[in-house]
Amino acid sequence: MDTLTKFSESAKSMSRNPLGIIALFIVLIYGFASLVVVASNQLTPEERYPIIWFLVLFPLVVLAVFSWLVSKHHHKLYAPKDYSNDEFFLNISDALSTTKDEVDDLDIKIERGIISVVTSEEFVQKLNEANGGVREILYDIAEKVSKEVKSTAFIEVDAREFAGDRDKIFSLPVSAFRNFDQLLDRVFFRLPRTIKPFTYGHSWVLVDIETNEVIKSVGMIKGTEIGKRVDDYRALSDLGIGGGSRLKVVRPNAHNK
């Protein structure tokens, strides 16, 4: 009876989490299968073989489904209680539900940018006046299309001098970031590993190349100590960041000189 009570309590605990439900399902299935196997001496070969195949194939099916969940829908493997607090869970849930629409909107922006350049009067006139120089015209148009797309939907972040790596310059789609926190996280993971987490404003900052102004986070405004996380859910547009913005990663002391 004690064993049954312990199992019941464990089952209740496991059922509060999607991962626990999966594990509980596997335990129950194998429990029933074990009971059948115990009585297998009373079964005919035709009745026994399906059970054997099930015991062999079921773990493989579970492994395949679990791998798919982890790679494609890992956020669904957690229950709300697994997050630090309700507010954090709601913010993550809200971000996940809207990011796809925002990224889909990126395709529309790019398409509109290309169409506006290719169908422009300048392009049509150049083609009409072309005398064997179509290749040069197409190269010119391709360059303009690239600039149009970047100015419409992408942010340029230059970390070459900061990281000492000439390849550390990258373009990021504006619509992929719902707030400043998400942008900081993406940039941070592109910086050298010597930079510690939650050190924005202390070890590194983003500067708007056009205005030469430091983009201050909420933590910087509050004077938060180094290593402590402070959420910043302000939209990029509220900070003057949008398509075509060019940002540079610098050390705070280097910018103040």
C-alpha positions in Angstrom: 0.0 0.0 0.0 2.9 2.3 0.8 4.3 1.7 -2.7 1.0 2.6 -4.3 0.7 5.8 -2.2 4.2 6.9 -3.1 3.5 6.2 -6.8 0.3 8.2 -6.6 2.1 11.2 -5.0 4.9 10.9 -7.6 2.4 10.8 -10.4 0.7 13.9 -9.2 4.0 15.7 -9.0 5.0 14.6 -12.5 1.7 15.6 -14.1 2.3 19.2 -13.4 4.9 19.5 -16.1 4.7 18.4 -19.8 8.0 16.5 -19.4 6.6 14.7 -16.4 3.5 13.7 -18.3 5.6 12.2 -21.0 7.6 10.2 -18.5 4.4 9.1 -16.7 2.9 7.9 -19.9 6.0 5.8 -20.7 6.0 4.3 -17.2 2.3 3.3 -17.5 2.7 1.9 -21.0 5.6 -0.2 -19.9 3.8 -1.2 -16.7 0.9 -2.6 -18.7 3.3 -4.2 -21.2 5.1 -5.9 -18.3 1.9 -7.4 -17.0 1.1 -8.8 -20.4 4.6 -10.3 -20.7 4.2 -12.0 -17.4 1.2 -13.8 -18.8 2.9 -14.4 -22.2 3.2 -18.1 -21.5 -0.5 -18.3 -22.0 -0.4 -16.4 -25.3 0.0 -17.9 -28.8 3.0 -16.7 -31.0 0.6 -14.6 -33.0 -0.5 -12.8 -29.9 3.0 -12.5 -28.5 4.9 -11.0 -31.5 2.9 -7.7 -31.6 3.8 -7.2 -27.9 7.5 -7.8 -28.6 7.5 -5.4 -31.6 5.7 -2.8 -29.4 8.4 -3.1 -26.7 11.1 -2.7 -29.3 9.6 0.2 -31.4 7.9 2.2 -28.7 11.1 3.7 -27.2 12.3 4.7 -30.7 9.0 6.5 -31.5 9.2 8.3 -28.1 12.8 9.3 -28.9 11.8 10.6 -32.3 8.9 12.6 -31.0 10.9 14.0 -28.1 13.7 15.0 -30.4 11.2 16.9 -32.6 9.7 18.6 -29.6 13.1 19.7 -28.3 14.3 21.1 -31.6 11.0 22.7 -32.8 8.9 23.4 -29.8 11.2 23.3 -26.7 9.2 26.1 -25.0 6.2 23.8 -24.7 8.2 21.4 -22.5 7.9 23.8 -19.6 5.0 24.5 -17.2 4.4 28.1 -15.9 5.8 27.0 -12.5 9.2 26.4 -14.2 9.6 30.1 -14.8 11.0 32.4 -12.1 7.7 34.3 -11.8 4.3 34.8 -13.5 5.4 38.1 -15.1 8.4 36.5 -16.8 6.3 33.6 -18.1 3.7 36.0 -19.6 6.4 38.1 -21.2 8.0 35.0 -22.8 4.6 33.6 -23.9 3.6 37.0 -25.4 6.9 37.3 -27.2 6.7 33.8 -28.7 3.2 34.4 -30.0 4.1 37.6 -31.8 7.7 37.0 -33.1 6.5 34.8 -36.0 4.1 37.5 -37.2 6.8 40.1 -37.0 9.3 38.0 -38.9 6.7 37.2 -41.5 6.1 40.9 -41.8 9.8 41.2 -42.7 9.2 39.4 -46.0 6.6 41.9 -46.9 8.9 44.8 -46.2 11.7 43.3 -48.3 9.3 42.6 -51.1 8.0 46.1 -51.1 11.5 47.5 -51.1 12.6 45.5 -54.1 9.4 46.3 -56.0 9.7 50.0 -55.3 13.3 50.1 -56.7 12.9 47.8 -59.7 9.7 49.5 -60.9 11.0 53.0 -60.3 11.0 55.5 -63.2 14.8 55.8 -62.9 15.2 52.0 -63.5 12.8 52.0 -66.4 14.4 55.0 -68.0 17.9 53.6 -67.7 16.8 50.4 -69.4 15.1 52.3 -72.2 18.3 54.3 -72.8 20.6 51.4 -72.4 22.9 50.7 -75.3 24.6 47.4 -74.4 25.2 48.5 -70.8 22.4 46.4 -69.3 24.9 44.5 -67.0 26.1 47.7 -65.4 22.6 48.9 -64.9 21.5 45.6 -63.3 24.5 45.8 -60.9 23.6 49.4 -60.0 20.0 48.4 -59.4 21.1 45.4 -57.3 23.1 47.7 -55.1 20.2 50.1 -54.7 17.9 47.2 -53.8 20.3 46.0 -51.1 20.5 49.5 -49.6 16.7 49.8 -49.8 16.2 46.5 -47.9 18.8 47.4 -45.3 17.3 50.8 -44.7 13.8 49.4 -44.5 14.2 46.3 -42.3 17.7 45.8 -40.9 19.9 47.2 -38.1 23.7 47.2 -38.6 25.8 46.4 -35.6 29.5 47.0 -35.8 31.6 45.3 -33.2 34.8 44.9 -35.2 37.0 47.4 -33.2 35.5 46.2 -29.9 36.1 42.5 -30.6 39.3 42.9 -32.6 37.7 40.9 -35.4 37.1 42.4 -38.8 34.2 39.9 -39.3 32.2 41.2 -36.3 29.8 43.4 -38.3 26.4 42.0 -38.8 22.9 43.0 -39.9 19.9 42.1 -37.8 16.2 42.3 -38.8 14.3 44.9 -36.8 11.2 42.8 -36.7 13.0 40.0 -34.9 13.2 42.1 -31.7 10.2 43.0 -29.7 12.1 45.1 -27.2 15.6 46.4 -26.3 16.3 43.4 -24.1 16.0 41.0 -27.0 18.4 43.1 -29.1 21.0 43.3 -26.3 20.8 39.5 -25.8 21.4 38.9 -29.6 24.4 41.3 -29.7 25.8 39.9 -26.4 26.0 36.4 -27.8 28.0 37.7 -30.8 30.6 39.3 -28.6 33.8 37.6 -27.3 33.2 35.2 -24.4 35.3 37.3 -22.1 32.4 39.7 -21.8 30.3 38.6 -18.8 26.5 38.5 -18.7 24.5 41.6 -17.5 27.4 44.0 -18.0 25.8 46.3 -20.5 26.7 49.8 -19.5 29.8 48.6 -17.6 31.8 46.5 -20.1 30.1 47.5 -23.3 27.5 49.9 -24.8 25.8 50.5 -28.1 26.4 53.9 -29.7 24.2 55.3 -32.5 26.8 56.1 -35.2 24.7 58.9 -36.7 24.2 60.8 -33.4 27.2 59.5 -31.5 24.8 59.0 -28.5 25.0 56.0 -26.1 21.8 54.0 -26.1 21.1 53.8 -22.4 19.3 50.7 -20.9 17.0 50.8 -18.0 19.8 49.4 -15.8 22.1 52.3 -16.8 19.4 54.9 -16.1 18.8 53.3 -12.6 22.5 52.9 -11.9 22.2 49.2 -11.4 25.3 47.4 -10.2 27.2 45.2 -12.5 26.1 41.6 -12.9 22.4 42.3 -12.0 19.7 41.8 -14.6 17.2 44.6 -15.1 14.5 43.9 -17.7 14.1 46.5 -20.5 10.9 46.0 -22.4 11.0 49.3 -24.3 10.3 49.0 -28.0 13.3 49.8 -30.3 11.3 52.6 -31.9 11.1 54.3 -28.5 14.9 54.4 -28.5 15.2 55.7 -32.0 16.3 52.4 -33.4 14.7 51.2 -36.7 15.4 50.1 -40.2 18.6 51.6 -41.4 20.0 52.3 -37.9 23.8 51.8 -37.6 25.1 50.9 -34.1 28.6 50.4 -32.8 29.7 48.4 -29.8 32.2 50.3 -27.7 33.6 50.3 -24.2 32.0 53.0 -22.0 35.3 54.6 -21.0 36.5 54.7 -24.7 33.3 56.6 -25.7 33.6 59.1 -22.8 37.1 60.2 -23.8 
